[in-house]
């Protein structure tokens, strides 16, 4: 029987799974607190409860409102027979002959997505929508997007030398859905609109303990370790992993620094979740790196070396992994 622990968000308390690794709490700081600015500047995660980044959506957006206003465009929807949605690169599937896709995907209208959610409850199939918010959405949604606190997030982009906004993503998940631990190659301001999510983060220093798939693998940037059933014989360093965690609720913004590992869980028995992510290109590399190199630069160098070797050999079977 799996162990559980309790995490709180304000006056609410949630029973969630207890994993084998230790965690610390990610600080919750006002956007007016200088320490909040310092953490973002230093590439450290922070929960910001009062910035009102998506207030124009938070007071409106639910499934019914989106259904009536988001328009007739197509939305990328993922399907899983389990609770986990582990992403993969379709173009890399031929590199691993034994690879089995952990989920399926299909572009649906929002109406079709809602129907799939309702059918999935009885058939045991879970759904997860992830789609860029662009000019294809309805005019009421466009108006809501214009009401976002762009002054604050653009100021953060400029002060911290982030690159341009790469994607503004709408995420809708069913309760209990899990996106297993992975890292992204962009800066992320994750804004919670509806419902509650648990985040577990690991800094780039934990790279050796989390055993990423090889760069040629379809699940590049994902960990090979199954948190629910870790294989310590195969992944012994995972015993040393130490993370950070928090619960985000409506109105919260979580800053996820580039190359920080994160697992995202929609809290079980709490209904669906709606989120918006602001993905920015990372800071440009320093002209003259300082030594010792920080963990982010080390990870970027290691992954680039892996890619170069894999491309040079042009045969995944010849790559001996891990390379460190």
N, C-alpha and C positions, 0 to 999 in steps of 0.2 A: 504494500500500500504506500503510495507516494506521500511524502511529507509536505505540509503546507506552512506558510507563514502569513502574517498580516501586514499589509502596508496601508498607510493612511493618506488621504488627500483632504485637507481641511477637517470637517467633521465626519467625513465618510471613511469607512474602513473596508478593506477588500481582502478576501482570503485568496492567496495565490500560491503557486507551486514553489517549494523551496528547492533550490538546486544545490549541487555539491560544492560550489565555490562561494567564497565570501564576497560581500558587496558593502560599499559605503553609499551614503545618501548624496545625490547630486544637490548642491545648494539651490534654494529658491530665493531669488533676490529681486527687489524692485528695479525697474528700469532706471530709476533715479539714483540708485545706489552706485557709487563709483566702483565698488568691487565687481558689480555686474559688467561694467565696461571693461575692467581689467581682465576678467576671465575671457571675454570674447577676444580681446586684443592678444591674449596669451594662448589662444586655442584650447580653452578649457570649457567643458559643458556647463550650462547653467539653465535653470528654469526661471522664466520671467512671467509672473502672473498678471502684471498690470499694464502691459504695453498696448493692449487693444489693437493688435496687429490685424485681426480679422473680425472686429466687432460687427461690421456691417453684415457679415455672414452668420456670426454666432447667434444672433437673435432671430434669424430667419431659417437657416438651412436645416432641413430635415429631409427625410426621404420624399415626403409628399410635396414639399416646396420645390425640391430639385426636379421631381417628376414633372411638375407643371410648368417649370420655367427654364430648364436647362437646354431645351431645344431638341432637334431631331438628329443630331450628329451621332456618330459611332463612338463607343467608349471601350477601351481595352479591358476585358474582363478575364480573370484567371479562375480556374476551377481546380479543386483539390478534393480527393476522397478522404483526406486526413485533415487535421487542423492546421497543417504547416503549408506555407507558400514559399518554397525555396526557388529563387529565380535562377534562370540559366540563359545562356547565349545560344540561340538556335543555330547560328553559323558555326559554332564550335562542336556541335554534336557529332559530326563525322570523325572528330579527333579521338573519341573514346567509343570504341565499338560496343562496349557493354553498357553504355549509358542509357538509363531509362528516365524519361522525362518525369520529374516529380509533380508536375501539374500541367494542365492544358490551358490554352488561351483562345479567345475569340472576341471579335469586335461586335458589340451589341448596341442597339439603341437603349436609352435609359429605361424605357418601358419594358424591353426584353430583359434587362438586368433585374428589374424589380420582380418580374415573373420568375426568373431563375432563382432568386433568393427565396421566394415563397415555396417553389417546388422543391428546392434543395433541403428545406427543413424536414420534409417528409421522406426524401430519398437519401439523405445522409451525404449529400454533396455540398461542399462549401464554395462560396463565391467571394471574390475580392476585385474591386474596380480600382484601376490606376490609370489616370488619363490627364494629359496636359490640358490646362484651361487656356483656350485661345479664342480666336474670333468666331468659332463655330457655335459657341454657346448662345443662349437666348439673351435678349437685351436686358432683362431684369438681372440676370447673373452678371452681365458686363457692368451694370450699374453698381452691383454689390462689390465687384472687384475694384472698381474705381474708388470705393469707400474704404478700402484697406488703408492701414497707416503706412503709406509708402514713404512718408517723410522720415519715419524712424528707421525702417529697414534700409532705405537708400543711404541714410547717414551712416549706418553700420557698415554698409558696403564700401563707402568712400573712406571712412576712418581707418578701416582695416585692410584696405587695398585689395578687397576681393575683386575678382573679375566680373564680367557681366552676368546678369540673371540668365541661367541656362534653361530652367523649367519652373513653371508654376503648376504644381501637380495636385489634382483632386484624388483623394484616397477614401474609399468606402469599404469597410470590412464588417463581417458578421462577428458577433460576440464569440470569443474563444479562438479567433484566428491568430496565427503566429507567423511572423516573418522571421525565420531563423537568423542567427547572428551573421553579420556581413559588414563590410565597410564600403563607403562610397568615395568617389574621387572628386567631390565637391563639398563646399560649405553648405550647411543646411540649417535654416530656421524652420522648425517644425511647429506648425500652429494647429492646436486642437480646437475643432469647431463643435463637435457633438460627441458625447460619450467619454469613456475613460480608457486610457492605454497605459500599460506598464512598459517602461524602457529599461533595458539593461545595457550598459555601455562598458567598453574596455578601451583603454588608451592604446596608441600604436606600439607602446613598449610591450604589450601583451602578444604581439604578432607571433613569436615562436610558440607560445602556449596554446594558440587557437588553431594551428594547423590549417592554413588556407589551402584550398584546392590549387593545383598548378595553374599557371596563367593560360595554358592551352586547353584546360578543362572547361566544359560548358558552365560550371558553377564557380568560375574564377571570382574572387573577392568574397566567397562564402567559406565558412569554416567547415571542415570535414567532421567535426565533433558533434554528436547528437547530445544535446544538453539533457534530454530525458533519459538517456541510457549511455553515458560516456564509456568508451572502451579505453580504460587506462593502460592496458597492455600495448595497444596500438598507438595511443596518444598520451604517453606518461607525463609530459610537461603540463597537460591540462590540469593536473592536481595543483599546480602553482598559480593558476589563473585567479585574478582578483579584479572585480568589476565595480561599477557604480550603478545605482538604479533610482528610479523615481516613478511616480504616477502623474500623468498629465491629464487634466480635465478641461472642460470648455473655457476658453480664454487664455489658457497657458500657451507659452511659446518655449520650446526647448531648442537651445542652440547645440547642434551636433557638429563638432569640428571635423574637418576633412580627415579622412583615414582613421577615424574613431569607429571601432566595431560597435554594432548595436543590434540587439534583438528587440522586436516590437510585438507586444501581445495585447490584443483587445480583451479587456477583462471579462472572464467567463460570467455568464448570467447577468450581464449588465446591458444587453442590447447592442445594436450596431454602433459603429463609430464613423465619424466623418472628420477628415483632416485635410489641411492644405500645407504643402511643403514649398519653401522658397529655396531653390538650389542655385547657388552661385559658384562660378568658376573660382578655383583657389587663388591664393596670393601668388604673384610671380616669384620664382626662385631668386634668392639673393645673388647679386653679382659676385660677391666674395663670401663663400660660406665660412662660417666660424666653426672651430673645432673645440670639443668633440661635436660631431654632427648630432642634431636632434633626431628623435625617433621617426618623425614624419619623413624627413629627408632620407634616412636609412631605409625605411620601407619602400619609398619611391625608387631608390637606387636598386634595391634587391629585386623588385618586381620588374623593373626595366631590363635588368640583366637576364632574368628568367625569360622574358619575352624575346630578347635578342638571341639567346641560345636556342629556344624552341623554333624560332623562325629560321635560324641558320641550319639546324639539323633537318627541319622540314619533315620530321617523323617523330610523333609523340612517344613511340616505343623506344626511341634511343635516348630520351631524356631521363636521366636518373634524378629522382625527386625524393626528398627535398634537396635543394642545391646548397644548403647551408650546414 
